[in-house]
């Protein structure tokens, strides 16, 4: 893995930071991309190169490095609101950041991977790429779209040594999850602690938040030498949510 280069988006915190650090531990040179320059500074370490960028600026994505062997599409945001109250501009922003941006990044990095005869595309999806929850129209729509995109890339990339998979965690202990507790509480008429127990953890068998490092371990597996035949899949890390 010491010869590999990776680009990880949303790398300033949470899952993205854990993935950047885990891949770097395997010897991969990681380009950690995020809008939050201060957060990127906290992720710095051997093998990690920070790069500030606005991933919702689709035309600006062409300025990002394309000579990478591994692409981890992780950047995301959340908005909690009923459909009839969902701000249309926010809906468009979320799909731009979480679906169009991954498409652009995949599109511009695939030629390099094809030329090398090896590549790994890992899309951090969600249990909400396989299931729906109320009040999350944009997030659920974006993740469902990402699932389809990932499968198409898997089919097209197989002949070139490129795999494409989704990782589907339930609620992970990240700023994105903790930040939505207040919104969920207001929407459901509950306290924040009740939201955690009665909303976020209610459908799962393992009654705890997933740690970012757990997701990163699965990403590392998908990027390693044992994953050549693992493609077009959605690897569920959901504490038993979808077992119902």
C-alpha positions as CSV (number, residue, x, y, z in Angstrom):
1,X,0.0,0.0,0.0
2,X,3.0,2.3,0.3
3,X,2.8,3.0,-3.5
4,X,-0.9,4.1,-3.3
5,X,-2.4,7.6,-3.2
6,X,-5.8,8.2,-1.8
7,X,-8.2,11.2,-1.8
8,X,-10.6,11.3,1.1
9,X,-13.4,13.9,1.2
10,X,-15.0,15.3,4.4
11,X,-11.7,14.5,6.1
12,X,-11.6,17.2,8.8
13,X,-13.6,15.2,11.3
14,X,-15.7,12.0,12.0
15,X,-15.6,9.2,9.5
16,X,-13.4,11.1,7.0
17,X,-10.7,11.8,9.5
18,X,-10.8,8.2,10.8
19,X,-10.4,6.9,7.2
20,X,-7.6,9.3,6.4
21,X,-5.7,8.2,9.5
22,X,-6.4,4.5,9.0
23,X,-5.2,4.5,5.4
24,X,-2.1,6.5,6.3
25,X,-1.4,3.9,8.9
26,X,-1.2,1.4,6.0
27,X,1.3,3.5,4.3
28,X,-1.0,5.2,1.8
29,X,-0.3,8.8,0.9
30,X,-3.7,10.5,1.8
31,X,-4.9,13.8,0.4
32,X,-7.4,14.9,3.1
33,X,-10.0,17.3,1.5
34,X,-12.4,19.4,3.5
35,X,-13.8,23.0,3.6
36,X,-12.8,23.2,7.3
37,X,-9.1,24.2,7.3
38,X,-9.0,24.3,11.1
39,X,-10.4,20.8,11.3
40,X,-7.9,19.5,8.7
41,X,-5.1,20.9,10.9
42,X,-6.2,18.5,13.6
43,X,-6.0,15.5,11.3
44,X,-2.4,16.2,10.2
45,X,0.0,13.3,10.6
46,X,2.6,11.2,8.7
47,X,1.3,10.5,5.2
48,X,-1.6,13.0,5.3
49,X,-1.7,16.0,3.0
50,X,-4.4,18.6,3.8
51,X,-6.3,20.3,1.0
52,X,-9.0,22.8,1.6
53,X,-11.8,22.8,-1.0
54,X,-15.5,23.5,-1.3
55,X,-16.9,20.2,-2.6
56,X,-20.2,21.8,-3.4
57,X,-18.4,23.9,-6.1
58,X,-18.7,21.4,-8.9
59,X,-16.6,23.3,-11.4
60,X,-13.9,23.8,-8.8
61,X,-13.5,20.0,-8.3
62,X,-11.5,19.9,-11.5
63,X,-8.7,21.5,-9.5
64,X,-8.4,18.6,-7.2
65,X,-5.7,15.9,-7.8
66,X,-6.8,13.1,-10.2
67,X,-3.7,10.9,-9.9
68,X,-5.1,8.8,-7.0
69,X,-5.6,5.1,-6.7
70,X,-8.2,5.3,-3.9
71,X,-11.2,7.6,-3.7
72,X,-13.2,7.8,-0.6
73,X,-16.4,9.8,-1.0
74,X,-17.4,10.8,2.5
75,X,-18.4,14.5,2.7
76,X,-22.0,15.1,3.8
77,X,-24.4,17.3,5.7
78,X,-27.8,16.8,7.1
79,X,-31.1,18.7,7.2
80,X,-34.1,17.6,9.3
81,X,-37.5,18.9,8.1
82,X,-40.8,17.7,6.8
83,X,-41.0,17.6,3.0
84,X,-43.5,20.4,2.8
85,X,-41.2,22.6,4.8
86,X,-37.9,21.5,3.3
87,X,-36.0,24.4,1.8
88,X,-35.6,23.7,-1.9
89,X,-32.2,25.4,-2.0
90,X,-31.0,23.2,0.8
91,X,-32.3,20.1,-1.0
92,X,-30.3,21.1,-4.1
93,X,-27.2,21.8,-2.0
94,X,-27.3,18.4,-0.3
95,X,-27.7,16.6,-3.6
96,X,-24.9,18.6,-5.1
97,X,-22.5,17.9,-2.3
98,X,-23.4,14.2,-1.7
99,X,-24.3,12.9,-5.1
100,X,-23.1,15.2,-7.9
101,X,-19.7,15.8,-6.3
102,X,-19.0,12.1,-5.9
103,X,-19.9,11.6,-9.5
104,X,-17.6,14.4,-10.7
105,X,-14.7,13.0,-8.5
106,X,-15.2,9.5,-9.8
107,X,-15.4,10.7,-13.3
108,X,-12.2,12.6,-13.2
109,X,-10.1,10.0,-11.3
110,X,-11.2,6.8,-13.1
111,X,-9.0,7.4,-16.2
112,X,-5.9,7.4,-13.9
113,X,-7.1,4.2,-12.2
114,X,-7.9,2.6,-15.5
115,X,-4.4,3.4,-16.7
116,X,-2.8,1.8,-13.7
117,X,-5.1,-1.3,-13.9
118,X,-6.0,-0.9,-10.3
119,X,-8.3,1.4,-8.3
120,X,-10.7,1.5,-5.3
121,X,-13.8,3.7,-5.1
122,X,-15.4,3.6,-1.6
123,X,-18.6,5.6,-1.1
124,X,-19.6,6.3,2.4
125,X,-23.3,5.7,2.1
126,X,-25.6,5.0,5.1
127,X,-28.3,2.7,6.3
128,X,-30.4,5.5,4.7
129,X,-29.1,4.4,1.4
130,X,-31.1,1.2,2.0
131,X,-33.9,2.5,4.2
132,X,-35.8,5.7,4.7
133,X,-36.6,7.8,7.8
134,X,-39.0,10.7,8.0
135,X,-37.8,14.3,7.7
136,X,-34.6,13.5,5.8
137,X,-35.8,13.8,2.2
138,X,-32.5,15.2,0.7
139,X,-30.2,13.0,2.7
140,X,-32.1,9.8,1.9
141,X,-32.4,10.8,-1.8
142,X,-28.7,11.5,-2.1
143,X,-27.7,8.2,-0.4
144,X,-30.0,6.2,-2.6
145,X,-28.6,7.9,-5.6
146,X,-25.0,7.2,-4.4
147,X,-25.9,3.5,-4.1
148,X,-26.9,3.3,-7.8
149,X,-23.9,5.3,-8.9
150,X,-21.6,3.0,-7.0
151,X,-23.0,-0.1,-8.7
152,X,-22.7,1.4,-12.2
153,X,-19.0,2.2,-11.5
154,X,-18.5,-1.3,-10.3
155,X,-19.8,-2.8,-13.5
156,X,-17.8,-0.4,-15.7
157,X,-14.6,-0.6,-13.7
158,X,-14.4,-4.4,-13.3
159,X,-12.5,-4.9,-16.5
160,X,-10.0,-2.3,-15.5
161,X,-9.2,-3.6,-12.0
162,X,-11.3,-1.0,-10.3
163,X,-13.8,-1.9,-7.6
164,X,-16.6,0.3,-6.3
165,X,-18.5,-0.3,-3.0
166,X,-20.7,1.4,-0.5
167,X,-20.2,1.3,3.3
168,X,-23.6,1.7,5.1
169,X,-23.3,2.6,8.7
170,X,-26.1,3.4,11.1
171,X,-25.7,6.4,13.3
172,X,-22.0,7.1,13.9
173,X,-20.5,9.2,16.7
174,X,-19.7,12.2,14.4
175,X,-20.4,16.0,14.5
176,X,-23.1,15.4,11.8
177,X,-25.0,13.1,14.1
178,X,-24.6,15.0,17.3
179,X,-25.6,18.3,15.6
180,X,-28.9,16.9,14.5
181,X,-30.1,16.0,18.0
182,X,-31.5,19.4,18.6
183,X,-33.3,19.5,15.2
184,X,-34.7,16.0,15.8
185,X,-35.8,17.0,19.3
186,X,-37.7,20.0,17.9
187,X,-39.3,18.0,15.1
188,X,-40.4,15.1,17.3
189,X,-41.2,17.0,20.4
190,X,-38.6,15.1,22.5
191,X,-35.6,16.0,24.6
192,X,-32.2,15.3,23.0
193,X,-31.5,12.3,25.2
194,X,-34.9,10.9,24.2
195,X,-34.0,11.4,20.5
196,X,-30.9,9.3,21.0
197,X,-32.8,6.5,22.7
198,X,-36.2,6.6,20.9
199,X,-35.3,7.8,17.4
200,X,-31.6,7.2,16.6
201,X,-31.1,3.9,18.5
202,X,-34.7,2.6,18.4
203,X,-34.3,0.5,15.2
204,X,-30.9,-1.1,16.0
205,X,-30.2,-4.2,18.0
206,X,-26.8,-2.9,19.2
207,X,-27.8,0.0,21.3
208,X,-24.9,2.4,20.9
209,X,-23.5,4.8,18.4
210,X,-20.9,3.4,16.0
211,X,-17.4,4.7,16.3
212,X,-15.7,6.3,13.3
213,X,-12.8,3.9,13.6
214,X,-15.1,1.0,13.0
215,X,-16.1,2.4,9.7
216,X,-12.5,3.2,8.8
217,X,-11.5,-0.4,9.4
218,X,-14.1,-1.5,6.8
219,X,-12.9,1.1,4.4
220,X,-9.3,-0.2,4.8
221,X,-10.5,-3.7,4.0
222,X,-12.1,-2.5,0.8
223,X,-8.8,-0.8,-0.2
224,X,-6.6,-3.7,0.6
225,X,-5.3,-6.7,-1.4
226,X,-8.1,-9.0,-0.3
227,X,-10.9,-7.0,-1.9
228,X,-10.3,-7.6,-5.6
229,X,-13.6,-9.6,-6.0
230,X,-15.6,-7.4,-3.7
231,X,-17.4,-4.9,-5.8
232,X,-20.8,-3.5,-6.4
233,X,-21.7,-4.2,-2.8
234,X,-23.3,-2.3,0.1
235,X,-21.5,-3.4,3.3
236,X,-23.9,-2.8,6.1
237,X,-22.6,-1.7,9.5
238,X,-25.9,-0.9,11.1
239,X,-26.1,-2.8,14.4
240,X,-28.9,-5.0,13.1
241,X,-31.1,-2.2,11.8
242,X,-31.8,-3.9,8.4
243,X,-32.2,-7.3,10.0
244,X,-35.9,-6.4,10.8
